Amino acid sequence: MTELNFIRDGWIDGSLEDAGERATFTRLKITAGDTVLTRAFSKRGGGETEALNVPILPLANYIAEKWWPLLYEPPRPHLDRNFPARHRLDLPMHGYVFPALALCSAGDDALLVDWDQLDNEYAPLEFLTFSPREPLQISRESAEPMLMDLVESALVRLSSRSRAYEALSGNWNRVKESLEKEAQSAYCMTAGRLGIDPYDPEAPDIGDLAEGLPDKLINDISDAIDVAQFVETAAWTRGAQNALTSCPTIDVAAFGEPPQDDLRIAPGEIGFRAAVGLRARLGLRLKDPRRAVGELLGGVASKDAVLTEKGPAPMTGLVHRSNGVAHIGTVARSARQRRFRACAAAYIAWLSESGDVRAGTVALTRQQQASRAFAAEIVAPRQYLFERAGTAGLTEEDIEEEAGKLMAPYETVLWQAWRGGVSLWDVELRTPRRNFFF
């Protein structure tokens, strides 16, 4: 599994004006798995290096001050312009002597790590490590202790009478106190998901805004929206939660053991494998996906399961699991959308525990991405499309025809065909690298 590491090679003397930075001057190497992010070429002296001589005090201050949004706010399809400032570790490091490196949440158990090569004629170093095709996903369990250690190592080096120590210890102690109290920690995590500093006295009170909503449901919502959308989305969800009790149910216990996440595997692949395995387990017919969806979902695929045709943009459905049975309600304007979103919601219900109320959303967290990949494979199986296309492949018109037969969204059929190795003719596909930070 890929891990992010900050490797310090002792403390070194440096002629820095600031006493705090002088005390925390070190040789620092940053790696992501086998990749060295600090590999750089010196424009002034020439030669390459894999480690940097830098003070870690600015970075420690940044981590302590932004701990909750830094580690709990995920990327969203439409990011606000301040998002990078909450996640770029190079920003506090005096500009050009630190690699452009960022991290954010990928869900409950994972973080995204990304970096880039930024050109600047005034930079003394040229960082040589190319950015990954997609941000890496690493274990939260391994990353958080590493960041804690960096902050605390800086504190050890500072004079306890200095202003630098007072500022850093003040920010860090409040984080540690919050981590020790379950209710306070949960509140801070939710605020972080929304990009809010939970200690800011002028920040909105998330407890008041989310009153009446279960904790896991609040977290699902917070992963998908920013704070400006919270009041509207929470109000809609309260009403939808009441309506959910009259929606049809599905026996998710019959699905068997839920799929386990594996950070070595992309979330889309997790969802795809779950769908293939479930189809085999339940004997669903690959040659007739439309009928298979009906057999799997039953009344959950009907109009009776529609909470509203239109809701807050990030919301796609709600589920309430009680033992092995789950009420499922969708936000859908068409039969195609309804069936796809019901499948995605069924995946969320499959992974839920008895008593949970959860949301299907457009969030980019691992579980929500896996739920959409699961739905795509159920409503438009890759192997089915490959066999339908044969050696001739598919045109845009063919894809629309298949989408109509399957009662599936056009975009779902298009991407499933592409992922299944189908030759596509006169079809424009754009797969730009998502750039959340740079």
DRENBAMAR-103035 format. One line per 10 residues: number of its first residue (from 0); their letters; for each residue x, y, z of C-alpha. Coordinates in steps of 0.02 Angstrom, whole numbers. Each point is the difference from the previous one (the first is absolute). Example, Ala and Ser with C-alpha at 12.3 -4.5 7.8 and 13.67 -1.06 7.14 Angstrom:
<sites>
0 = as = 615:-225:390 | 69:172:-33
</sites>
This chain:
<sites>
0 = mtelnfirdg = 0:0:0 | 64:174:-44 | 45:108:149 | 51:183:14 | 156:26:105 | 92:153:63 | 176:-62:40 | 109:116:104 | 187:-29:0 | 48:89:160
10 = widgsledag = 3:185:42 | 125:115:-84 | 70:172:32 | -63:139:-111 | 23:187:-10 | -186:40:9 | -60:162:78 | -153:-74:85 | 49:-95:158 | -144:-124:-15
20 = eratftrlki = 44:-43:-179 | 184:-11:45 | -41:-125:139 | -104:-110:-116 | 119:3:-148 | 19:-178:-66 | 38:-106:-151 | -168:-62:-61 | -42:-135:-126 | -180:-31:-53
30 = tagdtvltra = -54:-162:-81 | -163:-72:-63 | 31:-186:-10 | 160:-18:-103 | -18:173:-76 | 112:139:69 | -97:163:-6 | 145:107:59 | 116:-51:-143 | 61:165:-71
40 = fskrgggete = 132:85:-107 | 89:155:66 | -5:140:-128 | 137:93:92 | 129:-130:47 | -50:-139:-118 | -19:-180:52 | -147:-102:61 | -62:-37:175 | -134:-111:77
50 = alnvpilpla = -17:101:160 | -24:183:44 | 76:111:133 | -155:84:71 | -74:57:166 | -154:-103:44 | -76:131:115 | -108:81:-138 | -65:-171:-52 | -34:-50:180
60 = nyiaekwwpl = -98:160:29 | -102:-30:-157 | -42:-179:48 | -50:47:177 | -107:146:-57 | -89:-88:-143 | -4:-178:68 | -187:-32:-22 | -32:69:-175 | 171:-59:-60
70 = lyepprphld = -38:-182:45 | -190:-11:-11 | -56:111:-144 | -13:-100:-163 | 10:73:-175 | -165:42:-83 | -51:11:-182 | -14:189:20 | 132:64:119 | 3:171:78
80 = rnfparhrld = 154:103:-38 | 63:-11:179 | 10:-191:-3 | 186:-7:-48 | 46:117:143 | -68:-129:123 | 96:-145:-79 | 163:59:-79 | 146:-42:114 | 121:103:-103
90 = lpmhgyvfpa = -93:165:27 | 67:35:175 | 176:-54:-48 | 62:165:-72 | -44:-40:-178 | 133:-76:-108 | 104:-116:111 | -135:-131:28 | -89:-114:-125 | -179:45:-49
100 = lalcsagdda = -82:-131:110 | -180:-16:58 | -111:-120:93 | -184:-14:46 | -129:-128:52 | -53:-145:-111 | -126:-65:128 | 0:-73:175 | 158:-104:-19 | 98:81:-141
110 = llvdwdqldn = 88:158:-54 | 41:66:-174 | 179:55:-32 | 47:100:-154 | 147:103:-62 | 50:98:-152 | 148:84:-84 | -30:187:5 | 111:110:-108 | 68:158:77
120 = eyaplefltf = 151:93:-66 | 45:62:175 | 1:-172:81 | 175:-57:52 | -53:-182:-19 | -81:-96:-141 | -99:-147:68 | 19:-151:-113 | -135:-123:50 | -144:-2:-122
130 = spreplqisr = -177:9:65 | -98:-163:7 | -133:-37:-129 | -127:5:141 | 23:52:182 | 65:-141:108 | -110:-73:135 | 84:-39:166 | -55:-64:169 | -61:131:121
140 = esaepmlmdl = 57:-115:140 | 182:14:-56 | 0:185:-51 | -75:81:154 | 132:-65:124 | 137:56:-120 | -71:178:-4 | -22:-1:189 | 182:-49:21 | 57:143:-112
150 = vesalvrlss = -95:128:105 | 61:-70:165 | 180:-11:-60 | -6:186:-38 | -68:36:174 | 144:-95:80 | 125:111:-91 | -80:166:50 | 35:96:159 | -152:-16:112
160 = rsrayealsg = 14:187:35 | -6:52:-182 | -148:71:-94 | 24:-135:-131 | -24:-135:131 | -150:88:74 | -87:16:-169 | 35:-178:-57 | -39:-82:166 | -162:98:15
170 = nwnrvkesle = -63:-60:-168 | 62:-176:25 | -67:-22:177 | -176:42:-53 | 11:-132:-137 | 61:-131:124 | -136:46:126 | -132:-19:-136 | 69:-169:-52 | -17:-63:179
180 = keaqsaycmt = -187:43:10 | -112:-103:-113 | -141:126:-21 | 118:144:-28 | 105:-100:-122 | -155:-46:-101 | -52:182:-8 | 173:53:-58 | 4:-134:-134 | -167:58:-69
190 = agrlgidpyd = 58:181:0 | 159:-55:-87 | -99:-91:-134 | -83:167:-39 | 166:93:-4 | -37:91:163 | 117:38:144 | -98:-74:147 | 87:119:121 | -49:158:-93
200 = peapdigdla = -128:90:111 | -77:81:-154 | -24:-166:-92 | -177:-69:-11 | -50:-126:133 | -12:-167:-92 | -96:-76:145 | -140:125:-21 | -3:-15:-190 | -4:-191:5
210 = eglpdklind = -124:-20:142 | -109:-155:-18 | 114:-92:-123 | 98:-159:44 | 190:16:8 | 41:-112:-148 | -129:89:-107 | 76:168:48 | 171:-65:-52 | -64:-61:-168
220 = isdaidvaqf = -79:169:-34 | 154:96:58 | 112:-99:-117 | -104:59:-148 | -35:185:33 | 81:158:63 | -64:98:149 | -100:121:-110 | -111:-145:-54 | -19:-78:171
230 = vetaawtrga = -158:85:63 | -99:-37:-158 | 63:-179:-13 | -31:-38:184 | -178:67:-11 | -36:-105:-154 | 76:-154:81 | -109:15:156 | -157:-5:-108 | 69:-138:-111
240 = qnaltscpti = 49:-103:152 | -181:1:58 | -62:-50:-174 | 128:-141:-8 | -102:-107:121 | -135:-24:-133 | 123:-47:-139 | 21:-181:-58 | 128:-114:81 | 135:-116:-62
250 = dvaafgeppq = 73:-153:87 | 184:48:4 | 40:-144:118 | -26:-113:-151 | 150:85:-82 | 117:-92:119 | 156:73:79 | 28:180:-54 | 156:41:-103 | 154:54:97
260 = ddlriapgei = 94:156:-50 | 181:-19:-53 | 102:158:-25 | 111:-90:-124 | -150:-9:-117 | -90:148:-80 | -175:28:71 | -77:-26:-172 | 78:-173:-8 | -67:-41:174
270 = gfraavglra = -177:40:-58 | 22:-93:-164 | 62:-159:86 | -142:11:126 | -128:6:-142 | 79:-146:-93 | 6:-105:158 | -178:41:50 | -66:-40:-173 | 80:-172:10
280 = rlglrlkdpr = -57:-28:179 | -182:42:-37 | -4:-81:-172 | -44:163:-90 | -1:-16:-188 | 143:87:-89 | -88:-16:-167 | -152:97:61 | 61:141:114 | -164:94:-5
290 = ravgellggv = -92:-149:72 | 141:-32:123 | -19:176:71 | -184:-32:27 | 35:-165:87 | 132:79:111 | -92:158:50 | -184:-48:-7 | -108:147:53 | 154:105:38
300 = askdavltek = 16:29:-188 | -178:64:-13 | -72:176:13 | -56:-43:176 | 182:15:53 | 20:179:-64 | 13:123:144 | -2:151:-115 | 38:26:-183 | 115:143:45
310 = gpapmtglvh = 97:34:159 | 162:84:50 | 125:-31:-140 | 119:-113:99 | -136:-117:63 | -46:-158:-97 | -90:-106:130 | -26:-54:180 | 4:-171:83 | -54:-62:172
320 = rsngvahigt = 58:-174:46 | -85:-99:137 | 82:-169:24 | 11:-74:-174 | -136:106:-82 | 22:176:-66 | -122:135:-52 | 68:85:-155 | -57:165:-74 | 75:91:-149
330 = varsarqrrf = 7:174:-72 | -38:-31:-183 | -85:82:-148 | -2:-150:-119 | -10:-189:2 | 181:-11:-55 | 60:111:140 | -113:-86:125 | 68:-174:-36 | 181:55:3
340 = racaaayiaw = -18:97:163 | -99:-140:81 | 143:-120:-39 | 127:121:73 | -108:22:156 | -15:-190:17 | 190:-9:7 | 2:132:139 | -132:-101:94 | 102:-159:-24
350 = lsesgdvrag = 148:80:88 | -106:78:138 | -35:-66:174 | -171:-31:75 | -78:166:52 | 105:104:-119 | -78:138:-104 | 119:41:-143 | 0:105:-158 | 49:-32:-178
360 = tvaltrqqqa = 88:154:-68 | 114:63:-137 | 145:6:125 | 173:-53:-57 | 33:-108:153 | 48:-181:-28 | -165:-74:56 | -108:115:-107 | 111:-29:-152 | -10:-188:28
370 = srafaaeiva = -190:10:13 | -11:84:-170 | 118:-126:-79 | -106:-140:75 | -158:77:-74 | 82:22:-171 | 50:-183:-9 | -172:-60:56 | -101:105:-125 | 126:-10:-145
380 = prqylferag = 121:-146:21 | 165:20:-92 | 1:-178:-65 | -178:17:-65 | 46:158:-97 | 159:-79:-67 | -99:-149:-67 | -135:114:-71 | 129:107:-90 | 96:-146:-74
390 = taglteedie = 141:45:-119 | -97:146:-72 | 5:105:157 | -129:132:45 | -45:171:-68 | -82:140:96 | -167:-55:-73 | 32:-180:53 | 39:55:177 | -163:96:12
400 = eeagklmapy = -94:-151:-66 | 82:-114:130 | -37:127:137 | -183:-4:-49 | -6:-190:2 | 86:-8:168 | -96:147:71 | 168:72:55 | 77:174:-12 | 90:33:-163
410 = etvlwqawrg = 161:52:87 | -1:-160:102 | -11:-108:-155 | 134:102:-88 | 128:-17:139 | -41:-182:35 | 28:-39:-184 | 167:92:4 | 53:-88:160 | -51:-167:-75
420 = gvslwdvelr = 116:23:-149 | -136:36:-129 | 57:91:-158 | -88:168:-6 | -29:93:-164 | -39:185:-19 | -11:14:189 | 97:135:91 | 70:-53:168 | 85:121:115
430 = tprrnfff = 94:-66:149 | 96:150:67 | 102:-20:157 | -96:73:145 | 98:142:74 | -70:43:170 | 146:95:72 | 112:82:-130
</sites>
